Amino acid sequence: MTTVSEELRNVAPEKLAVEGVSKTFRTQRGHVHALDNVSLNVREGEFVCLVGPSGCGKSTLLSIIAGLESTDSGQVLADGKPVTGPGRERMVMFQESALFPWLDVLGNVLFGLKLKPNLTGKERREVALFYLKLVGLENFIHANIHELSGGMKQRVALARALAPNPRVLLMDEPFAALDALTREQLYGDIQRIWAERKKTIIFVTHNVREAVCLGDRVVLFSPHPGRIQEKFEIKLPRPRDINSVDLAKYSTEITRALKRHLKPETTEVAE
Amino acid sequence: MKRWLLVIIFFAVLIGAWEYLVRRGVWSPVLVPSPLDVGRYFVSSIQDRTLLEASYVTMKRLVLGYVVSLIIGLPLGLLNARFKACEDTIGVLALGLQTLPSVCWAPLALLWFGQTETAMFFIVIMGSIWSVTLATDAGVRSVPPIYARAARTMGSGGLHTWLKVIFPASLPFVVSGMKQGWAFAWRSLMAAEIYVTILTGFGLGHLLHYGRELHAMDAVIGIMIVIIVIGLLADKILFSPIERFLHRRWGTARN
């Protein structure tokens, strides 16, 4: 019965499939088992948040999906094809903004576009301006990077990541260094842009509340070695407000689960 | 406006004090000429064109030697930063030769190339190339790896990353290295011109040397002033605009 229904199943392949990925880093103090046999499927258009304390391998997994790091065993499939290196269809937004200080705002957004073939200079500029408008920075296109506030920098980074029109956006604690008020604004923006541009997003954070606010699913990691412990579906209507009571219920539940999986000395997770 | 006034007053007082002390007979007029004597030397040597021609000869050597230093020194620095093998070999050599005062190249250059322009260039290039190489190397090493990572995700790689990411990111270092290289080229050339007598062109260094031989103190001090002014102008015209741009872009300007 089940075999027949499996045989007749008619669904698109997963957007991203992480299959039994393991990764060990060698450091001066010995081996660090960053990821141990991690598997995860992400649907097209899904917003997945990876949560866990520092050292649980969530950022490493993001780098592997981006193609910036290799795996020791296992593989990552994007649209059914193995990931062997970075690709324009999977853009990364980094922890620090990683913007280029020798270029102005427009120059930064144009950087990736200039590497995309078959576009004229005028078209590239038009595309860049579209995304700068999307993140609300159309009046700052010629500003220098150091003149921007932390929140504006991350908006530029978001525009730069969106500009080559990737299907997948990989975000590595992009809001960790921002103040609470700026963060709340960006939660609204990122949900709006995600829905508008129909992206698949993998979002790494150590902030449970942030994960619940943004994710369709929250995936819980534990460290030493990095493993997936639990996955939570977040069934809340959007756009979500980080201060809502329903959201708090979810994050309490997940925080409790997180503490269960941790040794007592490694609890440095914000609720 | 106020800045300029201050500058003018400062130098006027300096020259006034000099003239006053010479007139009081504090120093022997044989050893210290008055500013007026130096001024008269300027007028006569500009009229008979010796000073202008010497300046031209010197600048030509300096610019050519410096440009060659950049053309070799910058890529060498990039190679050192990129390949461990280059760093261990050329890098160590560069560090060693950087500590060698460039006038020490003069005897060797004379024996190898004789009293020729080539000897001049050799001394200038050896004097400035290593600081350019070392600064480029240090600049590239100071570039945060996250820039290259970010560029890779956007489809950049290989030479493109080096030209469009690593090199511009290291520019603040590279420019200060270029500036240092310029200063070293200038020093080396003066040492070479004073040391190496050649017939293919009379530079400022030669003029200075003959000023000493003829015991023409007004010429000696006059030429020293010209050398200082050329150095100042190079700094203000060549490097200040680049540095101002970098400070503005990177946000390192001090107001």
HADDOCK unambig.tbl for C-alpha pairs under 7 A between the chains (distance, minus, plus):
assign (segid A and resid 86 and name CA) (segid B and resid 152 and name CA) 6.51 0.50 0.50
assign (segid A and resid 86 and name CA) (segid B and resid 153 and name CA) 5.12 0.50 0.50
assign (segid A and resid 87 and name CA) (segid B and resid 153 and name CA) 6.10 0.50 0.50
assign (segid A and resid 87 and name CA) (segid B and resid 155 and name CA) 6.47 0.50 0.50
assign (segid A and resid 88 and name CA) (segid B and resid 153 and name CA) 6.60 0.50 0.50
assign (segid A and resid 88 and name CA) (segid B and resid 154 and name CA) 5.82 0.50 0.50
assign (segid A and resid 88 and name CA) (segid B and resid 155 and name CA) 6.27 0.50 0.50
assign (segid A and resid 91 and name CA) (segid B and resid 153 and name CA) 6.05 0.50 0.50
assign (segid A and resid 91 and name CA) (segid B and resid 154 and name CA) 6.99 0.50 0.50
assign (segid A and resid 92 and name CA) (segid B and resid 153 and name CA) 6.66 0.50 0.50
assign (segid A and resid 98 and name CA) (segid B and resid 146 and name CA) 6.15 0.50 0.50
assign (segid A and resid 98 and name CA) (segid B and resid 147 and name CA) 5.88 0.50 0.50
assign (segid A and resid 98 and name CA) (segid B and resid 150 and name CA) 6.75 0.50 0.50
assign (segid A and resid 101 and name CA) (segid B and resid 249 and name CA) 6.57 0.50 0.50
assign (segid A and resid 101 and name CA) (segid B and resid 250 and name CA) 5.73 0.50 0.50
assign (segid A and resid 102 and name CA) (segid B and resid 168 and name CA) 6.51 0.50 0.50
assign (segid A and resid 102 and name CA) (segid B and resid 169 and name CA) 6.65 0.50 0.50
assign (segid A and resid 102 and name CA) (segid B and resid 249 and name CA) 6.10 0.50 0.50
assign (segid A and resid 102 and name CA) (segid B and resid 250 and name CA) 6.77 0.50 0.50
assign (segid A and resid 112 and name CA) (segid B and resid 154 and name CA) 4.89 0.50 0.50
assign (segid A and resid 112 and name CA) (segid B and resid 155 and name CA) 6.94 0.50 0.50
assign (segid A and resid 115 and name CA) (segid B and resid 155 and name CA) 6.31 0.50 0.50
assign (segid A and resid 144 and name CA) (segid B and resid 249 and name CA) 5.77 0.50 0.50
assign (segid A and resid 146 and name CA) (segid B and resid 250 and name CA) 6.39 0.50 0.50
assign (segid A and resid 146 and name CA) (segid B and resid 251 and name CA) 5.56 0.50 0.50
